[in-house]
Amino acid sequence: MSNSEIISITIKPSLQMVIVIGVLLFTACSTSENITYEENETYYYLSSTGSDLIREQIKESFKSIKRLQNEAVYQTYYFDKENPPRRSDLRDADLKVIADHSKLENHSTAGTALTISNTRGQIALLTAAHIVSFPDTIWQFAGESVPVLEERVNSVSVKESLNHYVYSDDRIILFDVIVTDTDRDLAVLSRDMSEDREYTSLETLHIPPGNADRMDWTDMFYAVGYPKGFQMVTRGMLSKALLNPRSRLILDASFNRGFSGGALFAVRSDGSGLEWVGLVTMASAEREEYVAPEETPEGEYRSGKIYEGPLFAQSSYRLNYGITFAIDINEIGNFFNDYEEELRDENIRIPRIQ
């Protein structure tokens, strides 16, 4: 080989060599600088409402929208299962003498209440009637259905006491029901707190009432309440149940127990914020029948363990999530007008509804 010859050498890079070169290039191009943002007093996270005004109105509304708990105590009398008495036999009878045994039982419901009046400490709350109403007597019948006077009774529960508790900040306040309209599913609770220096913690709702006549399909709304006891807000679209005589609205809201009595707000198209347009009452539900083991003091049954005891027919309601009903603001106004005298007697100043 002479000195003038050119030597050509071809090098095929391996995968390991390519990775090493890539790492070196990245290291050479990168710097040790950290990305920083300038502090800005107007910096905030984007609200799903798209409006700071609406967000603040919803936050303020919780000063008026409170969690409601209702507890009824019943004395339940149990009779001989082999020879249960007729219902007619128990009329004017001393249940303590006839019953085999008895025990106290608690029945409770949870919901939401809206402060509608606070005049010199006389406070009134609006809620759904079904969550504050408990029957005076509950009958449990045995066997097939027969004429009322011949029905055999397994047990009868008699209401001993009923209390309605409102959670306000770090306090629990006892209220009384003064008006109940089961057809509309609306009720008013009241409490005189004029002697309590902290009664102002229950503020009257500042969001103005709207007009249901102007509401239409697909209008945007916010529902505010306490489903499962949690302080929550949900958003959705509105449908109008035009054929319902009680002006019920249908919402695609996510409903859970405890939302009954929650406030319904609609968004004004002119950008001026929210209006109070209704009260959430209930969700669509289906009754389900099933077979279940006997209730025992021992409590839970372990899965995988063979059960050999008696079976009983049971029933319960399954919520159809996404189908929620509400009473519109016009019907709430009619309710206030119909019970104006009763409310005035309790020194309650009702809000003006268009």
C-alpha positions as CSV (number, residue, x, y, z in Angstrom):
1,M,0.0,0.0,0.0
2,S,1.4,3.3,-1.1
3,N,1.2,6.6,0.8
4,S,-1.2,8.0,-1.8
5,E,-3.9,5.4,-1.3
6,I,-7.1,6.4,0.6
7,I,-8.4,4.0,3.2
8,S,-12.2,4.0,3.5
9,I,-13.7,2.6,6.7
10,T,-17.5,2.3,7.3
11,I,-18.7,2.2,10.9
12,K,-22.2,0.9,11.7
13,P,-23.4,2.4,14.9
14,S,-25.0,0.0,17.4
15,L,-28.2,0.8,19.4
16,Q,-26.2,1.3,22.5
17,M,-24.0,3.9,20.8
18,V,-27.0,5.8,19.5
19,I,-28.5,6.0,23.0
20,V,-25.2,7.3,24.5
21,I,-24.9,10.0,21.8
22,G,-28.5,11.1,22.3
23,V,-28.0,11.4,26.0
24,L,-24.8,13.5,25.5
25,L,-26.5,15.8,23.0
26,F,-29.5,16.3,25.4
27,T,-27.2,17.0,28.3
28,A,-25.2,19.5,26.2
29,C,-28.3,21.4,25.1
30,S,-30.1,21.5,28.4
31,T,-29.4,24.1,31.1
32,S,-29.9,24.2,34.8
33,E,-32.4,27.0,34.6
34,N,-35.9,26.5,36.4
35,I,-39.1,27.7,34.8
36,T,-40.7,30.4,37.0
37,Y,-43.9,32.4,36.8
38,E,-44.3,35.9,37.8
39,E,-46.4,36.5,40.9
40,N,-49.7,38.0,39.9
41,E,-52.4,39.1,42.3
42,T,-55.1,38.4,39.7
43,Y,-54.0,34.8,39.2
44,Y,-56.7,32.2,39.8
45,Y,-57.9,28.8,38.6
46,L,-60.6,28.6,35.9
47,S,-64.1,28.0,37.3
48,S,-66.4,25.7,35.5
49,T,-69.0,28.5,35.7
50,G,-66.9,30.7,33.5
51,S,-67.8,33.6,35.8
52,D,-66.3,34.9,39.0
53,L,-69.6,36.5,39.8
54,I,-71.5,33.2,39.6
55,R,-68.8,31.4,41.6
56,E,-69.0,34.0,44.4
57,Q,-72.8,33.9,44.4
58,I,-72.8,30.1,44.9
59,K,-70.2,30.4,47.7
60,E,-72.3,33.1,49.4
61,S,-75.5,31.0,49.0
62,F,-74.2,28.5,51.5
63,K,-74.8,31.1,54.2
64,S,-78.5,30.5,53.6
65,I,-78.6,26.9,52.4
66,K,-78.1,24.5,55.3
67,R,-78.0,20.8,56.1
68,L,-81.2,19.4,57.7
69,Q,-81.5,16.2,59.8
70,N,-84.9,14.8,61.0
71,E,-85.3,12.2,63.7
72,A,-88.5,10.5,64.9
73,V,-88.6,8.1,67.8
74,Y,-91.3,5.3,67.6
75,Q,-92.4,2.8,70.3
76,T,-92.9,-0.4,68.3
77,Y,-95.2,-3.1,69.7
78,Y,-94.7,-6.7,68.5
79,F,-97.5,-9.2,68.7
80,D,-97.7,-13.0,68.7
81,K,-96.6,-14.2,65.2
82,E,-98.7,-17.4,65.5
83,N,-101.9,-15.6,66.3
84,P,-101.6,-11.9,65.4
85,P,-104.5,-9.6,66.5
86,R,-106.9,-8.0,64.0
87,R,-106.5,-4.3,63.5
88,S,-110.1,-3.8,64.8
89,D,-109.0,-5.5,68.1
90,L,-106.4,-2.9,68.7
91,R,-108.7,0.1,68.5
92,D,-108.6,1.9,71.9
93,A,-106.7,-1.1,73.3
94,D,-103.7,-0.8,75.7
95,L,-100.9,-1.9,73.4
96,K,-98.5,-2.5,76.3
97,V,-100.8,-5.2,77.6
98,I,-101.6,-6.9,74.3
99,A,-98.0,-6.9,72.8
100,D,-95.5,-9.7,73.4
101,H,-92.8,-7.1,73.7
102,S,-91.9,-3.6,72.5
103,K,-88.8,-1.5,71.8
104,L,-87.9,2.1,70.8
105,E,-86.8,2.7,67.2
106,N,-85.3,5.7,65.5
107,H,-86.4,6.7,62.0
108,S,-84.4,9.5,60.3
109,T,-84.2,11.4,57.1
110,A,-81.7,14.0,55.8
111,G,-82.2,16.9,53.5
112,T,-81.5,20.5,52.7
113,A,-83.2,23.7,53.9
114,L,-83.1,27.3,52.5
115,T,-83.4,30.3,54.7
116,I,-86.2,32.5,53.4
117,S,-86.8,34.9,56.3
118,N,-84.9,36.3,59.2
119,T,-86.9,39.2,60.8
120,R,-85.5,40.3,64.1
121,G,-84.4,36.7,64.9
122,Q,-87.6,35.0,63.7
123,I,-86.1,32.6,61.2
124,A,-87.9,30.5,58.6
125,L,-86.6,27.8,56.3
126,L,-88.1,26.3,53.2
127,T,-87.6,22.6,52.4
128,A,-89.3,19.5,50.9
129,A,-92.3,18.3,52.9
130,H,-91.6,14.6,52.5
131,I,-88.3,14.8,54.5
132,V,-89.9,16.4,57.5
133,S,-93.2,14.5,57.6
134,F,-93.5,11.3,59.6
135,P,-96.7,9.3,60.1
136,D,-98.2,9.1,63.6
137,T,-98.6,5.4,63.4
138,I,-96.9,2.7,61.2
139,W,-98.7,-0.7,60.7
140,Q,-97.0,-3.9,59.7
141,F,-99.5,-6.5,58.5
142,A,-99.3,-10.3,58.3
143,G,-100.6,-12.5,55.5
144,E,-102.6,-11.6,52.4
145,S,-104.6,-8.4,52.0
146,V,-108.1,-8.6,53.5
147,P,-110.7,-6.0,54.5
148,V,-109.2,-3.3,56.7
149,L,-110.9,-4.3,59.9
150,E,-109.8,-7.9,59.4
151,E,-106.1,-7.2,58.7
152,R,-103.8,-9.1,61.0
153,V,-101.1,-7.0,62.6
154,N,-97.6,-8.2,63.2
155,S,-96.5,-4.9,64.8
156,V,-97.5,-1.3,65.2
157,S,-95.2,1.7,65.8
158,V,-96.5,4.8,67.5
159,K,-94.6,8.1,67.2
160,E,-93.2,9.3,70.5
161,S,-91.2,12.4,69.4
162,L,-90.0,14.3,66.4
163,N,-87.1,16.7,66.0
164,H,-85.7,18.7,63.1
165,Y,-82.0,19.8,63.4
166,V,-80.3,22.4,61.2
167,Y,-76.5,22.4,61.0
168,S,-75.2,26.0,60.9
169,D,-71.5,26.5,61.0
170,D,-70.4,24.7,64.2
171,R,-73.9,24.7,65.7
172,I,-76.9,22.5,65.6
173,I,-80.2,24.3,65.9
174,L,-83.6,22.8,66.6
175,F,-86.5,23.9,64.4
176,D,-90.3,23.3,64.3
177,V,-92.4,22.6,61.2
178,I,-95.2,25.2,61.0
179,V,-96.6,24.7,57.5
180,T,-96.7,21.5,55.4
181,D,-98.2,21.1,51.9
182,T,-97.8,17.4,50.8
183,D,-99.4,18.0,47.4
184,R,-96.7,20.6,46.5
185,D,-94.1,18.8,48.6
186,L,-93.1,22.0,50.4
187,A,-92.8,22.8,54.0
188,V,-91.7,25.7,56.2
189,L,-89.7,25.4,59.5
190,S,-89.4,28.2,62.0
191,R,-87.4,29.1,65.1
192,D,-87.4,32.2,67.3
193,M,-83.7,33.1,67.9
194,S,-84.2,36.7,68.9
195,E,-82.5,36.0,72.2
196,D,-79.5,34.4,70.6
197,R,-76.8,36.8,69.6
198,E,-75.5,34.5,66.9
199,Y,-78.8,34.1,65.0
200,T,-77.4,36.3,62.2
201,S,-75.3,33.3,61.0
202,L,-78.5,32.1,59.2
203,E,-78.7,34.7,56.4
204,T,-81.6,35.1,54.1
205,L,-80.8,34.2,50.5
206,H,-79.5,37.2,48.6
207,I,-79.9,35.7,45.1
208,P,-83.2,37.3,43.7
209,P,-86.1,35.1,42.7
210,G,-86.6,34.6,39.0
211,N,-89.6,33.9,36.8
212,A,-90.4,30.3,35.7
213,D,-92.4,31.6,32.7
214,R,-89.1,32.6,31.1
215,M,-87.4,29.3,31.7
216,D,-87.1,26.9,28.7
217,W,-85.5,23.7,27.5
218,T,-81.7,23.5,27.9
219,D,-81.4,26.5,30.2
220,M,-78.3,26.1,32.4
221,F,-78.9,25.7,36.2
222,Y,-76.9,25.0,39.4
223,A,-78.4,22.9,42.2
224,V,-76.9,23.5,45.7
225,G,-77.5,21.3,48.7
226,Y,-76.2,18.5,51.0
227,P,-76.4,15.1,49.2
228,K,-75.3,12.4,51.7
229,G,-74.5,15.3,54.1
230,F,-71.8,16.7,51.8
231,Q,-71.9,20.4,50.9
232,M,-72.1,20.3,47.1
233,V,-73.1,22.0,43.9
234,T,-73.9,20.4,40.6
235,R,-74.7,21.8,37.2
236,G,-76.9,20.6,34.3
237,M,-79.6,21.4,31.9
238,L,-83.3,22.0,32.4
239,S,-86.4,20.3,31.0
240,K,-89.9,21.5,31.5
241,A,-92.6,19.0,32.5
242,L,-95.4,20.9,30.8
243,L,-98.2,18.5,31.6
244,N,-97.5,18.3,35.3
245,P,-100.2,20.3,37.3
246,R,-97.7,21.3,40.0
247,S,-95.2,22.9,37.7
248,R,-92.5,20.4,38.3
249,L,-89.2,20.8,36.5
250,I,-87.0,17.9,35.3
251,L,-83.3,18.2,35.6
252,D,-80.4,16.0,34.4
253,A,-78.7,16.6,37.8
254,S,-76.9,13.9,39.8
255,F,-79.2,13.4,42.8
256,N,-78.4,11.6,46.0
257,R,-80.3,11.3,49.3
258,G,-80.0,14.5,51.2
259,F,-80.4,16.8,48.2
260,S,-84.2,17.2,48.7
261,G,-84.9,20.8,49.6
262,G,-81.8,22.1,47.8
263,A,-81.9,25.4,46.0
264,L,-82.1,25.6,42.2
265,F,-80.4,28.6,40.4
266,A,-80.6,29.6,36.8
267,V,-78.0,31.7,34.9
268,R,-79.2,34.9,33.4
269,S,-78.3,35.4,29.7
270,D,-77.4,39.1,30.2
271,G,-74.4,38.2,32.4
272,S,-75.9,39.6,35.6
273,G,-75.5,36.3,37.5
274,L,-77.9,33.9,39.1
275,E,-81.6,33.9,40.0
276,W,-83.4,31.5,42.4
277,V,-85.8,29.5,40.2
278,G,-86.9,26.5,42.2
279,L,-86.4,23.9,44.9
280,V,-85.0,20.4,44.3
281,T,-87.5,17.8,45.7
282,M,-86.8,14.2,44.6
283,A,-85.3,11.9,42.0
284,S,-87.0,9.3,39.8
285,A,-86.9,5.9,41.5
286,E,-88.1,2.3,40.9
287,R,-89.4,-0.1,43.5
288,E,-87.4,-3.4,43.6
289,E,-88.6,-6.6,45.3
290,Y,-86.1,-9.2,46.5
291,V,-85.6,-12.0,49.0
292,A,-83.4,-11.4,52.1
293,P,-82.4,-13.3,55.2
294,E,-84.1,-12.7,58.5
295,E,-82.9,-9.7,60.5
296,T,-81.0,-10.8,63.5
297,P,-79.3,-9.1,66.4
298,E,-76.0,-10.6,65.3
299,G,-76.0,-8.3,62.3
300,E,-74.0,-9.0,59.2
301,Y,-73.9,-12.3,57.3
302,R,-70.5,-13.4,56.0
303,S,-70.3,-13.9,52.2
304,G,-69.4,-17.5,51.2
305,K,-71.1,-19.0,54.3
306,I,-74.1,-21.1,53.6
307,Y,-77.3,-19.6,55.0
308,E,-79.9,-22.0,56.2
309,G,-82.3,-19.7,58.0
310,P,-85.7,-18.3,56.8
311,L,-86.1,-15.9,53.9
312,F,-88.4,-12.9,53.7
313,A,-89.7,-10.8,50.9
314,Q,-88.2,-7.2,51.0
315,S,-88.5,-4.1,48.9
316,S,-86.5,-1.0,48.4
317,Y,-86.3,2.0,46.0
318,R,-83.5,2.3,43.4
319,L,-82.7,5.9,42.3
320,N,-82.6,6.6,38.6
321,Y,-79.7,9.0,38.6
322,G,-79.8,11.9,36.2
323,I,-83.6,12.3,36.4
324,T,-84.3,14.9,39.2
325,F,-87.5,16.8,39.9
326,A,-87.8,20.4,41.2
327,I,-90.7,22.8,42.1
328,D,-90.4,26.0,40.1
329,I,-90.3,29.4,41.7
330,N,-93.9,30.4,40.5
331,E,-95.4,27.4,42.4
332,I,-93.3,28.4,45.5
333,G,-94.8,31.8,45.2
334,N,-98.3,30.3,45.1
335,F,-97.4,28.2,48.2
336,F,-96.4,31.4,50.1
337,N,-99.6,33.1,49.1
338,D,-101.8,30.2,50.1
339,Y,-100.2,30.1,53.6
340,E,-99.7,33.8,54.0
341,E,-101.9,34.0,57.1
342,E,-100.2,31.1,58.9
343,L,-96.8,32.5,58.2
344,R,-97.8,36.0,59.3
345,D,-99.1,34.6,62.6
346,E,-95.5,33.3,63.2
347,N,-94.1,36.8,62.4
348,I,-92.5,35.4,59.2
349,R,-91.9,37.9,56.4
350,I,-92.1,35.9,53.2
351,P,-89.9,36.9,50.1
352,R,-91.7,38.6,47.2
353,I,-92.1,36.2,44.3
354,Q,-93.0,37.6,40.9
